[in-house]
Amino acid sequence: MGGDEPGFAILSRRGQLQPLDGRLSALLGLERLPETVGSVAELMEGAGFLPRAGGELWEREDRLLRVGERPMGDDARLVWTQPLEDDATLIHRRVRYLGMASHDLRGALANVRSYAALLLNGRIPLEAKARRGLETILRNTDKALSFSQDFFDASRADLGMLACERERQPLEPLLSAAVERHLEAAGTASVALSLELPGGPLPEVDVDGGRVQHAVEAFIRHHLLRAQAGEQLRVRAQPQGPWLRVEVRRDGVPVPDEELALVFAREERAFREKKLEDPLRLALAQQEVEALGGSVGASSDAGGTTLYLTLPAMLATSAGVQV
């Protein structure tokens, strides 16, 4: 039976409802149909559907049905419903599916991580080889959790359904947290990482702080993958009229122009580099910033390479000064 085939029932003049197959109850999401109903509208409302304009289409959450009836002998009527999918319905179903997939995958990974961390807490004696193995499991699980979150967020963003919780806030703490999280990795790579802020206060921003921090961290991690020992990474922020510009600058060997032009091209870079993680992370950073009304870009010169984002600035700074 096809996914778009209708379901049928006969509604007698006394209101008795006799299904002709099991399709109608399945389409309505009912274990079984009511024995009697006063009308087709009563049947649909009883199943939780609401009519769209015109009365032929009925919807409930992510389900859209076309409903009709035709007269038969003895004042009986043939009632039928047929599933439809408009763009909004398809997107909503896809987002729900992604949510289920994300929950199942991340739940399983989180369990693996929890047990690895439990065994490493020092209460259970472990041989050196077993400890190294558990530490590897822990690192790879953290990596998989981060990648899966980025993948599902990017998939939602592709559908225009990326969740963003805006809040008016200062930008400085977000930048400080992003830098702090990568100081150890930068030190391991013998790369200097610093935060440079202007002398005066920055305008506040109305953003999802987690999204902005993720984007800045994506820029930092991208540079760290390419940085050579002795190079320097600098995170800088400055107002530019009605915008706030955040730069992540790598002072060192510049990226070639042809590579720079593809820095936010998720699929092209993945195919070229045969890796998904960094291309996905940067593409998601672009989606996050654009969802907040900003933009991203990249530039290169003889002294290094800069990734940057801009965000709309609020009219008052955290110190109460008009900008």
Steps between C-alpha positions, in 0.01 A plus 500: 500500500651832392573777747259739325206261449165606653304327773125437472195452723122509455301739717135392520208739535479396867862602556646152512857492368614184324866493385571331169867441590743584777644793313262769627567435868876491432486835322308652791743352750226303676512140618145466372233727367201609711188295435282806443566863401268782404710625209837485331599819682416337833716200405798719415468723805468195721833377362662834584508654152426863420361622166689722264322764294240340277444196720649243261838492673544405864825509698640378831860566597702354211211326323296651218196323351259569219151394612191445290164321481269381221132410519392136466168321510276504813639843591834344590826673415840376396761671717865512397827656612829528313838608640669808355839655563564869441840662550433598860383148584805342340734732687326439831515123451868520406585706806314255725688212338832676553408560863431130553823399327699751704348378825570133427856550375609748764339294773700193403824697476436668834459160664832382358666817626347469846625142548847590374516794742372280782778247445757779490394666826777326694285270712576196286865394454593498134803384310675770300386350168136486614516859621639620168226313319229660713651844452489441124135396524424814700673731249339338198157501663530871575601554138205296374255686725628834376487391136150353530371821659649704215359261240145511632512878557623553143224272369239705688655820370473366144125481560488852646418357844818565701401572859631835630420642843577870484594703802647848534849456641859627487730336250818496707414196720418290193836581341687438825336158540580405139867589547524332841370169362783481246802627695614147580472382139686811382773442756539139390545621141749770616265768368429822693128574544380832637191720529534865402218739593473876437560741783134602528195281558351309209134536404275224628349249259162328481615147419502137597821499701566132442473543124740794493752322722478189281573708189803669658630164625454355151726777365761435769500124441527550125811713545650258753475217246721701262720695738872430517703510819586856596204661323247716682118499513326819604129541569396863457173692516416854397187702420441603139203734485185298570702175501742318724785327320676202658824382338703187559837578347786257442833679457711269290503327164194630309239271347500502118215695342348195328480317833371807682212535252369158606548532876124494573412255219402193701469231235771624264757510778390163637547334162835668444640439848325165556401621846165625627559652841663838433303578179176420683597707803582811294188466284289474814673810639386688190143371541496598869625853439263555207207375709583782744499762223877513450751386241836323478802536276868426451799697379870440456810716462874457512496488880231240556133406473188641668160342551238749615136539588278803542198535728241777536592717799248629754471877544634507854820349631530308822632823655195695386680704233316572176673383183 
